[in-house]
Amino acid sequence: MKFINNKKSRFYIIAAVVVIGTLYLLFNSTGVIKYARAKNDLNNLHFRITQLEEENRKLEAEIDSLKRNVPAKIEKIAREKYNMIRPTEKKIEFKVEE
């Protein structure tokens, strides 16, 4: 017991126990680091869910708009996306030079 009574030896034993305990708490299968990563992943998933819900709301609104204003919406898409015009209209193109 002379070994344990030495103050320096006690300090090293306590320090070793603290270091080993800390390492165990940080790196075991349910450690603090894994908890932090899981919490970060959860936050990212909540953020992504919020984004997707907002995108869903916009798409649902567009679907409702298409259901209500079919001819006007079709014409708008035809004009903007496919550069279509009515038979009585003339197409005028402008070229912008820099």
N, C-alpha and C positions, 0 to 999 in steps of 0.2 A: 504493500500500500504506500510505500514511500514514493513510488512512481506517480500516483494520483495526487499525492499531497503537494508535489512540486507545482508552484503557480504557473510556470511556463508550460508544463505538461497539460495542466487543466485547460489552459487557454487554447492550446493546439487541438485538444480533444473536442472542446466546445466549438471551435472554429470549423473543424472538420465535419462535425455533426450538422452545423448550420449550413455549410456549403453543400453537403450531400443532400440535406433536406430541401434546400432551395432548388438544386438541380432536379431532384425528383419531382417537386411541385411544378416546375417549368416544363419538363420534357417527358413526363409519363403519358400514358395513353389518354388520360383525361386532364392533361396539364393546362396551365394558364395560356401557353402559346397556342395550343390547339383551340382553346375556348375563344381566344381573340380572333383567330382566323375564321372560326365558324361564325362568330358574331359579325365579322366583316362581310363574309359571304351572305349571311342573312340580310344584312342591310342592303347589299347590292341587289339581292333578289327582290326585296321590297321596292326598291327604286325601279327596277326593271318592270315589275308588276304594275306599278303606277304609270309608267310610260305606256305599257301595252294597253292598259285600261283606257287611257286618254286616246290612244290611236283607235281603239275599238269604238269609242264614243264618236269620233270624227267619221269613221267609216259607216257607222249606223246612221249618222245624220246625212251622209252622202247618199246612202241607200234610200232613206226616206225622201230625200230631195228628188232622186231619180224616179221614185214611184209616183210622186205628185206631179212633177213637171217634166214628163217624158219628152215631149217634142222639143221644148226649149233646151233641155239639157243635152239631148242628142245633137241638136244644131250647134250648140256651144262647143261640144267636144269635136264635132266634125270640122268646124271652122278653125279651132285652135290647134288641134292635134294633127289633123290631116289636110289643113289648108284648103278646104273645100269651099266653094261659093255656090250661090243660087244661079240658075240658068240666066236670069235677067241681070246679073251683076257682072262687072268687069274687075279683073284682078290687076292691081297696080303694085309693082314691086319697087322698093327703094333700096339702093345700095349705098351704104355709108362708107366713105373712104376716109382713112385716117391721115 
